[in-house]
Amino acid sequence: MVKFVKTNDIRKMTTEEMNKKIEELKVELFDLRMKQATGNLDKPHKIDVLRKTIARIKTVLNEKDGSEN
């Protein structure tokens, strides 16, 4: 289920939790793309929401990596 994740909630996650969440979202994104290809996707905006959520998590991961130096 596609759900918007707030940045503050992402910042509270550990690195391991973020990596796990990214993997889960990528699987869900793949499923949505397959539904879109077959014409069974009801709400195409879910793909955009997932892509942006993945990018948001990756941004926070990069911020954490940069602050540790």
N, C-alpha and C positions, 0 to 999 in steps of 0.2 A: 504494500500500500504506500503510495507516494504521500509523504508528509513533509511540510516545510520545517526545516530545523533552524532554529535561531542561532546566530553566531555566538551568543553568550553561552548557550548550551554546549556548543562545540568546544569552546575554550575550556569548559569544565571537564571534558573527556581526557583520558590518558592517550598517549600516542598509540598504544595497542588497540584501544577502543576505536580510535579514529580510523586506523588501518582496516579494522574489521568492518566498520560501517561503510567505508569506501568500497570494499569488496562486495558487500551486500547490495549496495546501490548500483554497482556495475552490473551485477547479475539481473537486477530488476530492470535496468536500462536496456540490457540486451533483450529481455523478454518483451518489453514494450516496442522495441524496434522490430522484432519479429512479428508482433501483432500488427504493426503499421504496414509492414511489407505484405502481409496477407489480407489487409483491409479490415481487420477486426478491432482496430483501436478506436475506442469511443471518445476519449479525451486526449487529443494529441499534445495539449499543453503540459501533460505530465512528463513528457520527455524533456522539455525545457527546464522544468522544476528540478528534475533529477540531475541534469547536467550542471545546473547552477549550484545545487547542494554539494555535489562532488567537488566542484571548483572551490566552494567556500571552505570545505574541510581541508582540501589540499593547501589553501592559502594559510589557514591557521597552523597546519603542520609546518609549513615553511617558516612562518613567524617564530614558532617554538624552536626550530632548528637554528635559526639565526640568533636568537636571544641566548642560546646556551654557549656561544663562543666567547 
